[in-house]
Amino acid sequence: MNLEGASVIVTGGASGLGEASVRRLVARGAKITIADINDERAEGIVSELGAQVGFVHTDVTLEPDVTELVRVAAARGPLRVVVNCAGHGVSKRIVARDGTPHDLESFVWTVGLCLFGTFNVMRLAAAAMAQTDPDEDGQRGVIVNTASIAAFDGQIGQAAYSAAKGGVVGMTLPAARDLATIGVRVVTIAPGTFLTPAMANAPQQMLDGFAGMQPFPKRLGHPHEFAMLVEQIVDNPMLNGDTIRLDGAVRFPPR
């Protein structure tokens, strides 16, 4: 897909995997709209990268926010790509050691952000993509969603996060089939442990433990490697309806 002058939305684009995707795709000539709630960080990226990048403060779980995001992005050029990186989670046992049950609020919040938020952006962006002219291959757009290997190898304390990311994996194929009629592809990336800013704040002993689990390479992933796969998905029209693990062959143990 030709990205020169095309409009791209990156949710969670102010840090980590999203920021790396912004930097990778702006180098291809795309006009990027960052969707995030971290205004200071997003505005810093816009200032650094220039007029090709814009920012809309967006809570992906809110329809009015995402409607405005899509409106702004579609006004900048034909909306061709969405990269959904917004997400977070909690680490809690279903029943804690002291007998306290997992609170419902944080479970609902995690699923709401990671799953409902992803769907909210996908549905509204796809509707805008449907209004664009197709390319010579009949494509109008590509939506790249972000799951996690926790969708398959959820650890102790990851019930909420695994459920949310498992939902993203589960809707990938039906979403691709739904959107095939308008020429929009849907692919999900399930990353392993990546050295994002949030992870970088973890104790070194924990980081060494994660790196030690990796068969090869024996290290955590770098955000630019996630962005490389995003670009490859955009470029390859036969990638559709599937989830790609990006994890160095690691499989999470129970804890």
C-alpha positions in Angstrom: 0.0 0.0 0.0 1.3 3.4 -0.9 1.6 5.5 2.2 2.8 8.7 0.6 0.3 11.4 1.6 -2.1 8.8 3.2 -3.6 9.4 6.6 -2.7 7.0 9.5 -4.1 6.8 13.0 -1.9 5.4 15.8 -3.7 5.0 19.1 -1.3 4.9 22.1 1.0 6.7 19.7 2.7 8.9 22.4 4.9 6.1 23.8 6.3 2.6 23.4 5.0 0.4 20.5 2.7 3.2 19.3 5.4 5.8 19.2 7.8 3.5 17.3 5.0 2.9 14.8 4.5 6.6 14.3 8.2 7.1 13.6 8.4 4.2 11.2 5.4 5.2 9.2 6.1 8.9 9.1 9.4 8.0 7.3 7.2 6.5 4.6 5.5 9.8 3.9 2.3 9.1 5.8 0.4 11.8 7.6 0.1 10.5 11.2 -2.5 11.4 13.8 -1.6 10.3 17.3 -4.4 9.4 19.6 -3.4 9.4 23.2 -4.3 10.8 26.6 -0.7 11.9 27.3 -0.9 15.4 25.9 2.6 16.5 26.9 4.4 13.5 25.4 2.2 13.5 22.2 2.8 17.2 21.7 6.5 16.7 22.1 6.5 14.1 19.3 4.5 16.5 17.1 7.0 19.3 17.7 9.9 17.0 16.9 8.5 15.4 13.8 6.8 18.4 12.3 3.7 19.0 10.1 3.4 15.3 9.0 2.2 14.4 12.6 -0.8 15.7 14.4 -2.4 14.9 17.8 -6.0 14.5 19.0 -6.5 13.8 22.7 -8.5 10.6 22.7 -10.0 8.2 25.1 -10.5 5.2 22.8 -13.4 4.0 24.9 -15.5 7.1 24.2 -17.5 7.3 20.9 -17.4 11.2 20.7 -13.6 11.2 21.2 -13.0 8.6 18.5 -15.5 10.2 16.1 -13.5 13.4 16.3 -10.2 11.6 15.9 -11.4 9.9 12.7 -12.9 13.2 11.4 -9.5 15.0 11.9 -7.5 12.1 10.4 -9.7 11.7 7.4 -9.5 15.5 6.7 -5.7 15.2 6.3 -5.8 12.6 3.5 -7.4 9.3 2.6 -7.5 7.2 5.8 -5.6 4.1 5.0 -4.1 2.7 8.2 -5.0 2.3 11.8 -2.6 0.9 14.4 -4.3 0.2 17.7 -1.7 0.3 20.5 -3.7 1.9 23.3 -3.9 -0.5 26.2 -3.0 -1.3 29.7 -3.8 -3.9 32.3 -3.8 -4.9 36.0 -2.1 -7.8 37.8 -4.4 -9.4 40.3 -5.3 -12.9 41.3 -8.9 -13.9 41.0 -8.8 -14.7 44.7 -5.9 -13.0 46.6 -3.8 -14.8 49.2 -5.8 -13.1 51.9 -9.1 -14.4 50.4 -10.1 -11.1 48.8 -11.8 -11.6 45.4 -10.6 -9.7 42.3 -12.5 -6.4 42.1 -14.9 -6.2 39.2 -14.1 -2.6 38.4 -10.5 -3.2 37.3 -11.5 -6.2 35.3 -14.1 -4.2 33.5 -11.7 -1.3 33.0 -9.0 -3.5 31.5 -11.4 -5.2 29.1 -13.0 -1.8 28.3 -9.7 -0.2 27.3 -8.0 -3.1 25.5 -11.0 -4.8 23.8 -13.9 -2.3 23.6 -11.5 0.5 22.8 -9.9 -1.4 20.0 -13.3 -2.3 18.6 -14.5 1.3 18.9 -11.6 2.7 16.9 -11.8 -0.2 14.4 -15.5 0.3 13.6 -15.4 4.0 13.2 -12.2 4.1 11.2 -13.4 1.3 8.9 -16.5 3.3 8.1 -14.3 6.2 7.1 -12.0 3.9 5.0 -15.1 2.7 3.2 -15.6 6.2 1.7 -12.1 6.3 0.1 -11.1 5.1 -3.4 -9.5 1.7 -3.5 -6.0 1.1 -4.9 -5.2 -1.0 -7.8 -5.5 -4.2 -5.7 -9.0 -3.1 -4.4 -7.6 -2.2 -1.0 -9.0 0.7 1.0 -7.2 0.2 4.3 -5.4 -1.9 6.9 -6.2 -2.1 10.6 -3.4 -3.5 12.8 -4.5 -4.4 16.3 -2.3 -5.2 19.3 -2.9 -8.2 21.5 -0.3 -10.0 23.6 1.1 -13.5 24.0 -0.8 -13.3 27.3 -3.9 -14.0 25.2 -2.4 -17.6 24.8 0.0 -17.9 27.8 -1.7 -15.9 30.5 0.2 -16.0 33.8 -1.0 -15.9 37.4 -2.7 -12.5 38.0 -3.4 -11.9 34.3 -7.0 -13.0 34.1 -8.3 -9.5 33.1 -5.4 -8.7 30.7 -5.5 -12.2 29.1 -9.3 -12.0 28.6 -9.0 -8.5 27.0 -6.2 -9.5 24.7 -7.8 -12.9 23.9 -10.9 -10.9 22.8 -8.7 -8.9 20.4 -7.4 -12.2 18.9 -10.8 -13.7 18.7 -12.3 -10.8 16.7 -9.5 -10.7 14.2 -10.8 -13.2 11.7 -14.5 -12.2 11.8 -13.4 -8.5 11.5 -11.3 -9.3 8.5 -14.3 -11.2 7.0 -16.7 -8.4 7.8 -14.5 -5.8 6.2 -13.4 -7.7 3.2 -16.3 -6.4 1.3 -14.9 -2.9 1.5 -11.3 -3.8 0.9 -10.0 -3.4 4.5 -7.6 -5.9 6.0 -7.4 -6.7 9.7 -4.3 -8.2 11.3 -3.3 -8.6 15.0 0.2 -8.6 16.4 0.7 -10.5 19.7 4.0 -9.2 21.1 5.9 -10.8 23.9 7.9 -8.8 26.4 9.1 -5.5 24.9 11.3 -2.9 26.4 8.7 -0.1 26.4 8.9 2.9 28.8 6.6 1.2 31.2 8.7 -2.0 31.2 11.9 0.0 31.5 10.8 1.2 35.0 10.7 -2.4 36.3 13.5 -3.7 38.6 16.5 -4.9 36.7 16.1 -8.4 38.3 12.7 -8.7 36.7 14.0 -7.5 33.3 16.8 -10.0 33.5 14.3 -12.7 34.3 12.2 -11.9 31.3 15.3 -11.9 29.0 16.4 -15.2 30.4 13.1 -16.8 29.3 13.7 -15.9 25.7 15.0 -18.8 23.5 16.4 -16.3 20.9 17.2 -13.6 20.8 18.1 -13.6 24.5 16.7 -10.2 25.2 13.5 -8.2 25.4 12.0 -6.9 22.1 12.7 -3.4 20.9 9.7 -1.2 20.0 11.2 -0.6 16.5 10.9 -4.3 15.8 7.2 -4.1 16.5 7.0 -1.2 14.1 8.9 -3.1 11.5 6.1 -5.7 11.5 3.4 -3.1 11.3 5.1 -1.8 8.1 5.4 -5.3 6.7 1.7 -5.9 7.4 0.8 -2.7 5.6 2.9 -3.6 2.6 1.9 -7.2 2.2 -1.7 -7.5 0.9 -1.9 -11.3 1.6 -1.6 -10.7 5.4 -5.1 -10.7 6.6 -7.3 -12.2 9.3 -4.6 -13.6 11.4 -2.6 -13.0 14.6 1.1 -13.0 14.4 3.2 -13.7 17.6 6.2 -11.5 17.8 8.0 -13.0 20.8 11.4 -14.7 20.1 9.7 -18.1 20.6 9.1 -17.5 24.3 6.1 -19.1 26.1 5.1 -17.6 29.4 5.3 -20.0 32.4 2.6 -19.8 35.0 4.4 -17.0 36.9 
